[in-house]
């Protein structure tokens, strides 16, 4: 056997690359031939009470912007402080403490965070944490309360204005929230 020349090695290499490229070019045809499963979209049912409340809230906020130049400096500082602590009620409270159990908090801090959470006007802790846990467990499915696959507006605001998908209710009902129900602070705030 004689050693192969460089030209023969290159030709073999090219043939292998061409065959591989041909195989890869067939792949999209195979992938495209697989039919997409039909997705039955649940028709959106608008909850007019929520639409009206959200509209009123935003109209008042716009009116507040109109009044802003007339406000005294202490009012602006107080408003900024209230905005910050109500945000803590969601971020440090409902999200990190009660939804994810990222840390443990003693009773005084839990009471304070529950008060801050109430100021944020985003439902009670139990409902907020349950919806957030469902969101993480069933992300981007119909069981996700704010499924991003349903669009940008839906995932940010629209989900608050329509009835929940039946899968959200079903999967949310199966989720273990016994830790939230056992917390007297969460139970009191829900009442």
C-alpha atoms as an extended CHARMM CRD file, in Angstrom:
* protein
*
       191  EXT
         1         1  UNK       CA              0.0000000000        0.0000000000        0.0000000000  PROA      1               0.0000000000
         2         2  UNK       CA              1.2670000000        3.3610000000       -0.9180000000  PROA      2               0.0000000000
         3         3  UNK       CA              0.6760000000        6.3450000000        1.2840000000  PROA      3               0.0000000000
         4         4  UNK       CA             -2.1170000000        8.5920000000        0.0970000000  PROA      4               0.0000000000
         5         5  UNK       CA             -1.2130000000       11.8520000000       -1.4810000000  PROA      5               0.0000000000
         6         6  UNK       CA             -2.3250000000       15.1500000000       -0.0240000000  PROA      6               0.0000000000
         7         7  UNK       CA             -4.7870000000       15.5800000000       -2.8680000000  PROA      7               0.0000000000
         8         8  UNK       CA             -6.4500000000       12.2550000000       -2.1090000000  PROA      8               0.0000000000
         9         9  UNK       CA             -6.7580000000       13.1460000000        1.5980000000  PROA      9               0.0000000000
        10        10  UNK       CA             -8.2780000000       16.5260000000        0.6990000000  PROA      10              0.0000000000
        11        11  UNK       CA            -10.7230000000       14.9040000000       -1.7370000000  PROA      11              0.0000000000
        12        12  UNK       CA            -11.8280000000       12.3890000000        0.8990000000  PROA      12              0.0000000000
        13        13  UNK       CA            -12.1940000000       15.1570000000        3.4420000000  PROA      13              0.0000000000
        14        14  UNK       CA            -14.2990000000       17.2220000000        1.0420000000  PROA      14              0.0000000000
        15        15  UNK       CA            -16.5290000000       14.2440000000        0.2490000000  PROA      15              0.0000000000
        16        16  UNK       CA            -17.1100000000       13.6650000000        3.9520000000  PROA      16              0.0000000000
        17        17  UNK       CA            -17.8680000000       17.3460000000        4.5260000000  PROA      17              0.0000000000
        18        18  UNK       CA            -20.2050000000       17.4230000000        1.5070000000  PROA      18              0.0000000000
        19        19  UNK       CA            -22.0320000000       14.3270000000        2.7600000000  PROA      19              0.0000000000
        20        20  UNK       CA            -22.3450000000       15.8400000000        6.2260000000  PROA      20              0.0000000000
        21        21  UNK       CA            -23.6210000000       19.1140000000        4.7740000000  PROA      21              0.0000000000
        22        22  UNK       CA            -26.1520000000       17.1910000000        2.6680000000  PROA      22              0.0000000000
        23        23  UNK       CA            -27.3140000000       15.2960000000        5.7480000000  PROA      23              0.0000000000
        24        24  UNK       CA            -27.7160000000       18.5390000000        7.6680000000  PROA      24              0.0000000000
        25        25  UNK       CA            -29.6550000000       20.1160000000        4.8040000000  PROA      25              0.0000000000
        26        26  UNK       CA            -32.1350000000       17.2510000000        4.9860000000  PROA      26              0.0000000000
        27        27  UNK       CA            -32.6970000000       17.8130000000        8.7050000000  PROA      27              0.0000000000
        28        28  UNK       CA            -34.7860000000       21.0050000000        8.3650000000  PROA      28              0.0000000000
        29        29  UNK       CA            -37.1050000000       19.1470000000        5.9890000000  PROA      29              0.0000000000
        30        30  UNK       CA            -37.5730000000       16.4100000000        8.5710000000  PROA      30              0.0000000000
        31        31  UNK       CA            -38.1460000000       18.9540000000       11.3250000000  PROA      31              0.0000000000
        32        32  UNK       CA            -40.5670000000       20.9770000000        9.2020000000  PROA      32              0.0000000000
        33        33  UNK       CA            -42.5720000000       17.8610000000        8.3460000000  PROA      33              0.0000000000
        34        34  UNK       CA            -43.4950000000       17.3360000000       12.0050000000  PROA      34              0.0000000000
        35        35  UNK       CA            -46.9000000000       18.9430000000       12.4690000000  PROA      35              0.0000000000
        36        36  UNK       CA            -47.2270000000       21.5420000000       15.2000000000  PROA      36              0.0000000000
        37        37  UNK       CA            -49.6800000000       20.4440000000       17.8790000000  PROA      37              0.0000000000
        38        38  UNK       CA            -52.8550000000       22.4800000000       17.7580000000  PROA      38              0.0000000000
        39        39  UNK       CA            -53.0980000000       24.8220000000       20.6980000000  PROA      39              0.0000000000
        40        40  UNK       CA            -56.6120000000       25.6230000000       21.7840000000  PROA      40              0.0000000000
        41        41  UNK       CA            -56.5280000000       29.1030000000       23.2080000000  PROA      41              0.0000000000
        42        42  UNK       CA            -58.9570000000       29.7970000000       25.9820000000  PROA      42              0.0000000000
        43        43  UNK       CA            -61.0170000000       32.8340000000       24.9750000000  PROA      43              0.0000000000
        44        44  UNK       CA            -60.1820000000       35.8030000000       27.1670000000  PROA      44              0.0000000000
        45        45  UNK       CA            -62.9770000000       36.8300000000       29.5150000000  PROA      45              0.0000000000
        46        46  UNK       CA            -62.5130000000       40.4070000000       30.6480000000  PROA      46              0.0000000000
        47        47  UNK       CA            -63.0820000000       41.1030000000       34.3430000000  PROA      47              0.0000000000
        48        48  UNK       CA            -64.5780000000       44.5770000000       34.0620000000  PROA      48              0.0000000000
        49        49  UNK       CA            -64.2570000000       45.2620000000       37.7880000000  PROA      49              0.0000000000
        50        50  UNK       CA            -60.4680000000       44.9020000000       37.4650000000  PROA      50              0.0000000000
        51        51  UNK       CA            -60.3820000000       47.0200000000       34.3000000000  PROA      51              0.0000000000
        52        52  UNK       CA            -62.3220000000       49.8080000000       36.0380000000  PROA      52              0.0000000000
        53        53  UNK       CA            -60.1880000000       49.6480000000       39.2070000000  PROA      53              0.0000000000
        54        54  UNK       CA            -56.9480000000       49.6350000000       37.2100000000  PROA      54              0.0000000000
        55        55  UNK       CA            -58.1910000000       52.5600000000       35.1100000000  PROA      55              0.0000000000
        56        56  UNK       CA            -59.1400000000       54.5670000000       38.2000000000  PROA      56              0.0000000000
        57        57  UNK       CA            -55.7600000000       53.8120000000       39.7590000000  PROA      57              0.0000000000
        58        58  UNK       CA            -53.9290000000       55.1020000000       36.6840000000  PROA      58              0.0000000000
        59        59  UNK       CA            -56.1550000000       58.1730000000       36.3160000000  PROA      59              0.0000000000
        60        60  UNK       CA            -55.3920000000       59.0720000000       39.9430000000  PROA      60              0.0000000000
        61        61  UNK       CA            -51.6730000000       58.5320000000       39.2570000000  PROA      61              0.0000000000
        62        62  UNK       CA            -51.8260000000       60.8870000000       36.2590000000  PROA      62              0.0000000000
        63        63  UNK       CA            -53.6520000000       63.4450000000       38.4080000000  PROA      63              0.0000000000
        64        64  UNK       CA            -50.9010000000       63.0240000000       40.9960000000  PROA      64              0.0000000000
        65        65  UNK       CA            -48.3080000000       63.8590000000       38.3330000000  PROA      65              0.0000000000
        66        66  UNK       CA            -50.3060000000       67.0200000000       37.5680000000  PROA      66              0.0000000000
        67        67  UNK       CA            -50.2100000000       67.9750000000       41.2740000000  PROA      67              0.0000000000
        68        68  UNK       CA            -46.5210000000       67.1310000000       41.6530000000  PROA      68              0.0000000000
        69        69  UNK       CA            -45.1470000000       70.6540000000       41.0140000000  PROA      69              0.0000000000
        70        70  UNK       CA            -47.3960000000       72.0050000000       43.7880000000  PROA      70              0.0000000000
        71        71  UNK       CA            -46.2380000000       69.4880000000       46.4010000000  PROA      71              0.0000000000
        72        72  UNK       CA            -43.9850000000       70.5060000000       49.2630000000  PROA      72              0.0000000000
        73        73  UNK       CA            -40.5760000000       68.8950000000       49.5150000000  PROA      73              0.0000000000
        74        74  UNK       CA            -41.5480000000       66.8910000000       52.6110000000  PROA      74              0.0000000000
        75        75  UNK       CA            -44.5520000000       65.4740000000       50.7430000000  PROA      75              0.0000000000
        76        76  UNK       CA            -42.2690000000       64.3630000000       47.9020000000  PROA      76              0.0000000000
        77        77  UNK       CA            -39.8210000000       62.7790000000       50.3550000000  PROA      77              0.0000000000
        78        78  UNK       CA            -42.6790000000       61.0310000000       52.1670000000  PROA      78              0.0000000000
        79        79  UNK       CA            -44.1190000000       59.7690000000       48.8540000000  PROA      79              0.0000000000
        80        80  UNK       CA            -40.7260000000       58.4340000000       47.7860000000  PROA      80              0.0000000000
        81        81  UNK       CA            -40.2970000000       56.7120000000       51.1360000000  PROA      81              0.0000000000
        82        82  UNK       CA            -43.7830000000       55.1420000000       50.9140000000  PROA      82              0.0000000000
        83        83  UNK       CA            -43.0590000000       53.9400000000       47.3690000000  PROA      83              0.0000000000
        84        84  UNK       CA            -39.8130000000       52.3710000000       48.5510000000  PROA      84              0.0000000000
        85        85  UNK       CA            -41.2820000000       50.5420000000       51.5690000000  PROA      85              0.0000000000
        86        86  UNK       CA            -44.3240000000       49.2870000000       49.6510000000  PROA      86              0.0000000000
        87        87  UNK       CA            -41.8400000000       47.9200000000       47.0990000000  PROA      87              0.0000000000
        88        88  UNK       CA            -40.0390000000       46.1540000000       49.9550000000  PROA      88              0.0000000000
        89        89  UNK       CA            -43.3740000000       44.5750000000       50.9010000000  PROA      89              0.0000000000
        90        90  UNK       CA            -43.4100000000       42.9040000000       47.4910000000  PROA      90              0.0000000000
        91        91  UNK       CA            -39.7060000000       42.2350000000       46.8780000000  PROA      91              0.0000000000
        92        92  UNK       CA            -38.4690000000       41.3210000000       50.3630000000  PROA      92              0.0000000000
        93        93  UNK       CA            -41.8540000000       40.1140000000       51.6350000000  PROA      93              0.0000000000
        94        94  UNK       CA            -44.2350000000       38.4230000000       49.2100000000  PROA      94              0.0000000000
        95        95  UNK       CA            -41.5170000000       37.4860000000       46.7250000000  PROA      95              0.0000000000
        96        96  UNK       CA            -38.3910000000       36.4980000000       48.6570000000  PROA      96              0.0000000000
        97        97  UNK       CA            -39.7610000000       35.6110000000       52.1020000000  PROA      97              0.0000000000
        98        98  UNK       CA            -43.1240000000       34.0360000000       51.3690000000  PROA      98              0.0000000000
        99        99  UNK       CA            -42.8980000000       32.8270000000       47.7330000000  PROA      99              0.0000000000
       100       100  UNK       CA            -39.3370000000       31.5210000000       47.6230000000  PROA      100             0.0000000000
       101       101  UNK       CA            -38.5900000000       31.0650000000       51.3310000000  PROA      101             0.0000000000
       102       102  UNK       CA            -35.1670000000       32.6490000000       50.7100000000  PROA      102             0.0000000000
       103       103  UNK       CA            -34.7750000000       33.5650000000       54.3670000000  PROA      103             0.0000000000
       104       104  UNK       CA            -36.5000000000       33.2770000000       57.7290000000  PROA      104             0.0000000000
       105       105  UNK       CA            -37.9570000000       36.2730000000       59.5210000000  PROA      105             0.0000000000
       106       106  UNK       CA            -39.1010000000       36.7580000000       63.0920000000  PROA      106             0.0000000000
       107       107  UNK       CA            -42.6480000000       37.9150000000       63.8480000000  PROA      107             0.0000000000
       108       108  UNK       CA            -41.9610000000       41.6980000000       64.0120000000  PROA      108             0.0000000000
       109       109  UNK       CA            -40.3340000000       41.7300000000       60.5620000000  PROA      109             0.0000000000
       110       110  UNK       CA            -43.0980000000       39.5430000000       59.0810000000  PROA      110             0.0000000000
       111       111  UNK       CA            -45.7340000000       41.9490000000       60.4610000000  PROA      111             0.0000000000
       112       112  UNK       CA            -43.8710000000       44.9380000000       59.0500000000  PROA      112             0.0000000000
       113       113  UNK       CA            -43.4660000000       43.3120000000       55.6270000000  PROA      113             0.0000000000
       114       114  UNK       CA            -47.1690000000       42.3580000000       55.6080000000  PROA      114             0.0000000000
       115       115  UNK       CA            -48.0990000000       46.0010000000       56.2750000000  PROA      115             0.0000000000
       116       116  UNK       CA            -45.7390000000       47.1540000000       53.5140000000  PROA      116             0.0000000000
       117       117  UNK       CA            -47.1800000000       44.4990000000       51.2000000000  PROA      117             0.0000000000
       118       118  UNK       CA            -50.7170000000       45.7480000000       51.8840000000  PROA      118             0.0000000000
       119       119  UNK       CA            -49.6100000000       49.2590000000       50.9090000000  PROA      119             0.0000000000
       120       120  UNK       CA            -48.4840000000       47.9560000000       47.5110000000  PROA      120             0.0000000000
       121       121  UNK       CA            -52.0900000000       47.0430000000       46.6270000000  PROA      121             0.0000000000
       122       122  UNK       CA            -51.1420000000       43.7390000000       44.9440000000  PROA      122             0.0000000000
       123       123  UNK       CA            -53.5580000000       41.2540000000       46.5650000000  PROA      123             0.0000000000
       124       124  UNK       CA            -52.8200000000       39.4150000000       49.7780000000  PROA      124             0.0000000000
       125       125  UNK       CA            -49.5860000000       37.5580000000       50.4700000000  PROA      125             0.0000000000
       126       126  UNK       CA            -51.1110000000       34.0880000000       50.1360000000  PROA      126             0.0000000000
       127       127  UNK       CA            -52.5760000000       34.7970000000       46.6960000000  PROA      127             0.0000000000
       128       128  UNK       CA            -49.4480000000       36.6390000000       45.5090000000  PROA      128             0.0000000000
       129       129  UNK       CA            -47.1020000000       33.8730000000       46.6640000000  PROA      129             0.0000000000
       130       130  UNK       CA            -49.3240000000       31.0940000000       45.2850000000  PROA      130             0.0000000000
       131       131  UNK       CA            -49.5070000000       32.7520000000       41.8570000000  PROA      131             0.0000000000
       132       132  UNK       CA            -45.7510000000       33.2870000000       41.8880000000  PROA      132             0.0000000000
       133       133  UNK       CA            -45.0440000000       29.6740000000       42.8260000000  PROA      133             0.0000000000
       134       134  UNK       CA            -47.3710000000       28.5060000000       40.0520000000  PROA      134             0.0000000000
       135       135  UNK       CA            -45.5500000000       30.8630000000       37.6630000000  PROA      135             0.0000000000
       136       136  UNK       CA            -42.1980000000       29.2470000000       38.4610000000  PROA      136             0.0000000000
       137       137  UNK       CA            -43.4410000000       25.6720000000       38.5090000000  PROA      137             0.0000000000
       138       138  UNK       CA            -45.3970000000       25.8870000000       35.2390000000  PROA      138             0.0000000000
       139       139  UNK       CA            -43.5060000000       28.6960000000       33.4960000000  PROA      139             0.0000000000
       140       140  UNK       CA            -44.6500000000       29.5860000000       29.9540000000  PROA      140             0.0000000000
       141       141  UNK       CA            -47.5710000000       27.1360000000       29.9500000000  PROA      141             0.0000000000
       142       142  UNK       CA            -51.2990000000       27.7940000000       30.2600000000  PROA      142             0.0000000000
       143       143  UNK       CA            -50.9170000000       27.1250000000       33.9960000000  PROA      143             0.0000000000
       144       144  UNK       CA            -48.5890000000       30.1500000000       34.2620000000  PROA      144             0.0000000000
       145       145  UNK       CA            -50.7380000000       33.0970000000       35.4500000000  PROA      145             0.0000000000
       146       146  UNK       CA            -48.7480000000       35.5720000000       33.3320000000  PROA      146             0.0000000000
       147       147  UNK       CA            -47.6140000000       33.3390000000       30.4930000000  PROA      147             0.0000000000
       148       148  UNK       CA            -45.2370000000       35.3360000000       28.2610000000  PROA      148             0.0000000000
       149       149  UNK       CA            -46.2110000000       33.2040000000       25.2610000000  PROA      149             0.0000000000
       150       150  UNK       CA            -49.5390000000       35.0200000000       25.3110000000  PROA      150             0.0000000000
       151       151  UNK       CA            -47.8040000000       38.3130000000       24.5480000000  PROA      151             0.0000000000
       152       152  UNK       CA            -45.9770000000       41.1950000000       26.1680000000  PROA      152             0.0000000000
       153       153  UNK       CA            -49.0940000000       43.0810000000       27.2510000000  PROA      153             0.0000000000
       154       154  UNK       CA            -50.7240000000       39.9580000000       28.7020000000  PROA      154             0.0000000000
       155       155  UNK       CA            -47.6470000000       38.9680000000       30.7180000000  PROA      155             0.0000000000
       156       156  UNK       CA            -47.2760000000       42.4320000000       32.2560000000  PROA      156             0.0000000000
       157       157  UNK       CA            -50.8090000000       43.8030000000       32.6440000000  PROA      157             0.0000000000
       158       158  UNK       CA            -53.4020000000       41.8180000000       30.7090000000  PROA      158             0.0000000000
       159       159  UNK       CA            -53.3620000000       38.8340000000       33.0610000000  PROA      159             0.0000000000
       160       160  UNK       CA            -54.7080000000       41.1320000000       35.7760000000  PROA      160             0.0000000000
       161       161  UNK       CA            -57.6490000000       42.1880000000       33.6040000000  PROA      161             0.0000000000
       162       162  UNK       CA            -58.9810000000       38.7790000000       32.5330000000  PROA      162             0.0000000000
       163       163  UNK       CA            -60.2200000000       35.6130000000       34.2130000000  PROA      163             0.0000000000
       164       164  UNK       CA            -57.5300000000       33.1110000000       35.0420000000  PROA      164             0.0000000000
       165       165  UNK       CA            -57.0480000000       30.2180000000       32.6640000000  PROA      165             0.0000000000
       166       166  UNK       CA            -58.6180000000       27.0140000000       34.0740000000  PROA      166             0.0000000000
       167       167  UNK       CA            -55.1420000000       25.4220000000       34.1950000000  PROA      167             0.0000000000
       168       168  UNK       CA            -53.9470000000       28.2120000000       36.5190000000  PROA      168             0.0000000000
       169       169  UNK       CA            -56.8040000000       27.4800000000       38.8930000000  PROA      169             0.0000000000
       170       170  UNK       CA            -56.3430000000       23.7200000000       38.6990000000  PROA      170             0.0000000000
       171       171  UNK       CA            -52.5420000000       23.6890000000       39.1490000000  PROA      171             0.0000000000
       172       172  UNK       CA            -52.6800000000       26.4770000000       41.7420000000  PROA      172             0.0000000000
       173       173  UNK       CA            -55.1660000000       24.4390000000       43.7590000000  PROA      173             0.0000000000
       174       174  UNK       CA            -52.7780000000       21.4830000000       43.7500000000  PROA      174             0.0000000000
       175       175  UNK       CA            -49.8120000000       23.5340000000       44.9320000000  PROA      175             0.0000000000
       176       176  UNK       CA            -48.7280000000       23.1990000000       48.5540000000  PROA      176             0.0000000000
       177       177  UNK       CA            -49.2590000000       26.5300000000       50.3320000000  PROA      177             0.0000000000
       178       178  UNK       CA            -49.6060000000       25.0190000000       53.8070000000  PROA      178             0.0000000000
       179       179  UNK       CA            -46.6130000000       27.0820000000       54.9830000000  PROA      179             0.0000000000
       180       180  UNK       CA            -48.4790000000       30.2770000000       54.0460000000  PROA      180             0.0000000000
       181       181  UNK       CA            -51.7270000000       29.1330000000       55.6390000000  PROA      181             0.0000000000
       182       182  UNK       CA            -49.8340000000       28.1970000000       58.8130000000  PROA      182             0.0000000000
       183       183  UNK       CA            -48.3890000000       31.7050000000       59.1300000000  PROA      183             0.0000000000
       184       184  UNK       CA            -50.7280000000       33.7940000000       61.3500000000  PROA      184             0.0000000000
       185       185  UNK       CA            -49.4550000000       37.0130000000       59.7310000000  PROA      185             0.0000000000
       186       186  UNK       CA            -50.4960000000       35.8090000000       56.2510000000  PROA      186             0.0000000000
       187       187  UNK       CA            -53.8810000000       34.6060000000       57.5360000000  PROA      187             0.0000000000
       188       188  UNK       CA            -54.5610000000       37.9350000000       59.3010000000  PROA      188             0.0000000000
       189       189  UNK       CA            -53.5640000000       39.9710000000       56.2590000000  PROA      189             0.0000000000
       190       190  UNK       CA            -55.8180000000       37.8600000000       54.0230000000  PROA      190             0.0000000000
       191       191  UNK       CA            -58.8130000000       38.6040000000       56.2800000000  PROA      191             0.0000000000
